[in-house]
Amino acid sequence: MAVITDIAVQGVQMLLVFLLAPLLTGFIRKIKARLQRRRGPSLLQPYRDLIRLLRKDVVLADNASWLFRAVPYVTFAAIWVAAALVPTFATGLLFNWTADLIVIVALLGSARFFLALAGMDVGTSFGGIGSSREVMIAALAEPAMLMIVFCVALVAGSTHLSTVANYIASTAVGLRVSLGLAMIALVMVALAENARIPIDNPSTHLELTMVHEAMILEYSGRHLALIEFGAQLKLLLYVSLIVCLFYPWGIGVFGAGPAAYAAGAALYLFKIAVAGFLLALFETATAKMRVFRVPQFLGAALMLGLLGTLLLFVSKGL
């Protein structure tokens, strides 16, 4: 009976991130439209778009290889697993032993690698441009992400997400400058990884400036639906990761009971809503930067992560 309960709770978390990802995207679009004095699309529009794409036939180029067909499934599976491993409403779930920061970074890196290969597979110019830009961003975003992981691991003594969340939520941490720097760096990396403003504009299709959209121009039908759904899951993953690492207060502990799980889920939804509002506000008030300034942006994130790590070596109180 205990095993069935453990599987059920873990399944609820996987289903939660699966259903919540399009809603977060729709919520951000709605808030941005309201801030710009527009009505905007419905909160459920991302669900309708995914269903519409799933109903359409797939159009493939004549020279598309098996890799081009397999990449949407591989990337979606990797991102969904990574998103499901991040604690949302409770820590210590059935698969929590695999919920490690290094594993999350590896899964996201694998998804990015295969998507970049798919962008170059057909041989179009836009696909090659998008893949080269994606690799350029990854070359700076991944070291910055690893420095953030080192900083958090030095504070909590572990890279295990449940352990980190429980430690940060305790009273033993207090205010730390190093964690503040790591949080700012993680927000900057999240903006770059999800192709959000100021790195890229997800609501436009300008061929000379876009990054993510350039790699998936040749996709259609269910393949495009899986890639778009994966991008929505990736955004939810980073928001959940920021909440788990730096704002884990109110998260339930495994075995605490349904009431604790419900309270943790309600507080998680509130945190996600606040994060979505802040992202929409930031994107409305900020302009997209030039592509050649992206290395400077991510270099600043790398420096913040490195500075936070060095502060921990200089003084344990920072």
Buried (B, 14 or more C-beta within 10 A) or exposed (E): EEEEEBEEBBEBBBEBBBEBBBBBBBBBBBBBBEBEEEEBBEBEBBBEBBEEBEEEEBEBEEEBBEEBBEBBBBBBBBBBBBBBBBBBBBBBBBBBEEBBBEBBBEBBBBBBBBBBBBBBBBEBEBBBBBBBBBBBBBEBBBBBBBBBBBBBBBBBEBBBBBBBBBBBBEEEEEEBBBBBBBBBBBBBBBBBBBBBBBBBBBEEEEEEBBBBBBBBBBBBBBBBBBBBBBBBBBBBBBBBBBBBBBBBEBBBBBEBEEEBBEBBBEBBBEBBBEBBBBBBBBBBEEEBBEBEEBBEBBEBBBBBBBBBBBBBEEEEEB
